[in-house]
Amino acid sequence: MTRGELSAPASEMQDENIMYRISVQSNAYTRYGYTLDYTLKSLHKLGYDGVEVDCAHMKSTRLWDLPVSQRRTLRKSIEDLGIELEALSCHNHILGPGASFTSSDTKAKQINMDFNKHVMDMAAEFGSQVVTTHVPSPSIRSVELLPGIPAEWYTRGEEHPVGKDSAPYTDEERKMIVQGLGECADYAGDRGVIFAIEVYDPWDFWKAIFKSVASSALKLNLHISQVWRVMLRESGIIE
C-alpha cells in the first residue's frame, strides 16, 4: 500500500491542516481495460494526489521499451496533472507461472530479475521512491517453455497465492530468498529506490530474512488487506 491506498473520497481530505494525502493503485482501472493515460486523467479529475502504477499498466504500455524521450514526455504529463508517481508495482505474476526472482529455475529467476531491474530503473527515472513486489515461494517451479518460445517475457500470467503456504521453507529455499531479495535491494539502493515487499506471514520468518539481507533499501510495504487476511486466519477477527 502506498501512502494513500484508502477508500475515503479525496474531497474529504482537502483541509490544509490534515497531513494525509490520497492516492490509488492503477490496478483499479486495469481490471476494466482502461489505459494508463485515461487512468491518470481520471485520477486528476477525482482529486487524487498520487498514484502507484500497476505492473499490468507497465506491461500493456511496455514502459521499459519506450524511448527516453517518450518516457520524459510521460513524466512531464504526470507532473502537469499534479499527480505524484509514488510507486511502481513489479508483482511477479504478470510475467507468467513461476517467473520469480526467488525461483530455483534459472530461466524463471532471470526473467523476473530482469523485470525487477527494469522497473527500478524506471522508478529512478520517474522520480518515484518505491517499487513494490510480492515474494513468491521458491517451491513454485517455472512452467516448461514450449518448443520455439524464446526464454524472454511471457505474454500471459497466472497469479499464485502469496504468504498462504510460506512456511516452512527448506534451508536451500531460504538462501534463494535471501539472495534474490539481496540482489534486488542492492540494485534498488544504488538508484536511490526502496524495494518494498508485501509479505507478513509468518512474521518471525520474514523478520529473520530482513536481518539476513541487511539492506536499508529493503522495506516492508503495509498492505492493509493482506494484514487483515492474516488476522482473520490467525484469530478470526480484525483488530
C-alpha positions in Angstrom: 0.0 0.0 0.0 1.3 3.4 -0.9 0.7 6.4 1.4 -3.0 6.8 0.5 -4.4 3.4 -0.6 -7.6 4.4 1.2 -11.3 4.4 0.3 -12.1 7.9 1.5 -13.0 10.4 -1.3 -10.2 12.9 -2.0 -12.6 15.7 -1.3 -12.8 14.8 2.4 -9.1 15.3 2.7 -8.7 18.9 1.4 -8.3 20.6 4.8 -4.8 22.1 4.8 -4.5 21.1 8.5 -4.8 17.4 7.6 -1.5 15.8 6.7 -2.9 12.8 4.8 -2.6 12.6 1.0 -4.8 10.3 -1.0 -3.5 8.0 -3.8 -4.6 4.9 -5.6 -3.0 2.0 -7.3 -3.8 2.0 -11.0 -5.0 -1.7 -11.0 -8.4 -0.3 -10.1 -8.5 0.7 -13.7 -6.5 -2.1 -15.4 -9.1 -4.7 -14.4 -11.6 -2.8 -16.6 -9.2 -2.3 -19.5 -8.6 1.4 -19.1 -5.3 2.8 -20.5 -2.7 4.4 -18.3 -3.4 7.8 -19.9 -7.2 7.5 -19.2 -6.4 6.4 -15.6 -4.1 9.3 -14.8 -6.5 11.9 -16.2 -9.4 10.3 -14.3 -7.4 10.4 -11.0 -6.6 14.0 -11.6 -10.4 14.8 -12.1 -11.2 12.9 -8.9 -8.7 15.0 -6.9 -6.2 12.3 -6.1 -2.7 13.4 -5.1 -0.7 10.3 -6.1 -0.7 7.0 -8.0 1.1 3.7 -7.8 1.4 2.5 -11.4 0.4 -1.2 -11.5 2.5 -3.8 -13.2 -0.3 -4.5 -15.7 -0.2 -0.9 -16.9 3.5 -1.1 -17.3 3.2 -4.4 -19.2 0.4 -3.0 -21.5 2.5 0.1 -22.4 5.8 -1.7 -22.2 7.3 1.3 -20.4 10.7 -0.2 -20.3 10.8 -0.3 -24.1 9.8 3.3 -24.7 12.4 5.7 -26.0 13.8 8.0 -23.3 12.1 11.0 -25.0 8.7 9.3 -24.7 9.3 8.5 -21.0 10.2 12.1 -20.3 7.1 13.2 -22.0 5.0 10.8 -19.9 6.8 12.0 -16.7 6.0 15.7 -17.6 2.4 14.9 -18.4 2.0 13.3 -14.9 3.7 16.3 -13.3 1.4 18.7 -15.3 -1.6 16.8 -13.9 -0.3 17.5 -10.4 -0.1 13.8 -9.5 2.8 12.3 -7.7 4.0 8.9 -9.0 4.5 7.4 -5.6 5.4 3.9 -6.5 5.7 1.3 -9.3 4.5 -2.2 -8.9 6.5 -5.2 -10.2 4.4 -8.1 -8.8 5.6 -11.2 -10.4 2.5 -13.0 -11.7 2.2 -10.9 -14.8 5.3 -12.5 -16.3 3.9 -16.0 -16.2 3.7 -19.0 -13.9 6.9 -19.5 -11.9 8.6 -16.3 -13.1 10.1 -15.4 -9.7 13.3 -13.8 -8.6 13.4 -16.4 -5.9 12.8 -19.4 -8.2 15.1 -22.4 -8.3 14.6 -22.4 -12.1 17.4 -20.4 -13.6 15.4 -19.1 -16.6 12.4 -18.1 -14.5 14.6 -16.3 -12.0 16.5 -14.4 -14.7 13.3 -13.3 -16.4 11.9 -11.9 -13.2 15.2 -10.4 -12.0 15.5 -8.5 -15.3 11.9 -7.2 -15.0 12.5 -6.0 -11.4 15.6 -4.2 -12.5 13.8 -2.6 -15.4 11.1 -1.3 -13.0 13.7 0.0 -10.6 15.5 1.9 -13.4 12.1 3.4 -14.4 11.4 4.4 -10.8 14.6 6.3 -10.6 14.0 7.9 -13.9 10.4 9.0 -13.0 11.5 10.2 -9.6 9.5 7.6 -7.7 11.0 6.3 -4.5 9.2 3.0 -4.1 9.0 -0.3 -6.1 6.6 -2.8 -4.5 6.5 -6.5 -5.0 5.5 -9.9 -3.6 7.9 -12.6 -2.8 6.7 -15.9 -4.4 7.7 -19.2 -2.8 10.8 -20.8 -4.4 8.7 -24.0 -4.5 6.7 -22.6 -7.4 8.5 -24.0 -10.3 8.7 -22.5 -13.8 6.5 -23.9 -16.5 8.1 -25.8 -19.3 8.8 -23.5 -22.2 7.2 -24.8 -25.4 9.5 -25.5 -28.4 10.2 -22.3 -30.3 9.2 -20.0 -27.5 12.1 -17.7 -26.5 13.1 -17.5 -22.9 12.0 -13.9 -22.5 8.9 -12.0 -21.5 5.8 -14.2 -21.1 2.6 -12.9 -22.7 0.2 -14.2 -20.0 0.4 -14.6 -16.3 -1.1 -16.7 -13.6 -1.4 -15.4 -10.1 -0.3 -17.6 -7.2 -1.3 -17.2 -3.6 1.4 -15.4 -1.6 2.0 -15.9 2.1 -0.6 -18.7 2.4 2.0 -21.5 2.4 5.1 -19.5 3.1 6.4 -21.8 5.9 8.2 -23.9 6.4 11.0 -23.4 3.8 14.0 -25.6 3.3 17.4 -24.1 4.1 18.1 -24.1 0.3 14.8 -22.1 -0.4 15.6 -19.7 2.4 19.0 -19.0 0.8 17.3 -18.4 -2.6 15.0 -15.8 -1.0 17.9 -14.0 0.8 20.0 -14.0 -2.4 17.2 -12.8 -4.6 16.0 -10.1 -2.2 19.6 -9.0 -1.6 20.4 -8.6 -5.3 17.2 -6.6 -5.9 17.7 -4.4 -2.8 21.3 -3.7 -3.8 20.2 -2.7 -7.3 17.4 -0.5 -5.9 19.7 1.1 -3.3 22.2 2.1 -6.0 19.4 4.0 -7.7 18.0 5.7 -4.6 14.9 3.5 -4.7 13.2 1.5 -1.9 12.3 -2.2 -2.7 9.2 -2.8 -0.6 7.8 -6.3 -0.2 4.2 -7.2 0.8 4.7 -10.3 2.9 3.8 -10.7 6.6 3.1 -14.3 7.3 4.9 -15.8 9.1 6.3 -12.6 10.6 9.1 -14.2 12.6 10.4 -15.8 9.4 10.4 -12.6 7.4 11.9 -10.6 10.3 14.9 -13.0 10.1 15.0 -12.6 6.3 15.2 -8.8 6.6 18.0 -9.2 9.2 19.9 -11.6 6.8 19.6 -9.3 3.8 20.6 -6.3 6.0 19.8 -3.6 3.3 18.5 -0.1 4.1 16.8 -0.3 0.6 14.6 -3.3 1.6 11.4 -2.3 3.4 8.0 -3.8 4.4 5.1 -2.3 2.4 2.0 -2.0 4.5 -0.7 -3.7 2.5 -3.8 -3.4 4.8 -6.0 -6.1 3.2 -3.2 -8.6 3.4 -2.7 -7.8 7.1 -6.4 -8.3 7.6 -6.3 -11.7 5.9 -3.6 -12.8 8.2 -5.5 -11.6 11.3 -8.7 -13.3 10.2 -6.8 -16.6 9.6 -5.0 -16.5 12.9 -7.6 -15.1 15.3 -10.9 -14.9 13.4 -11.2 -11.1 14.0 -9.8 -7.9 12.6 -8.2 -5.6 15.1 
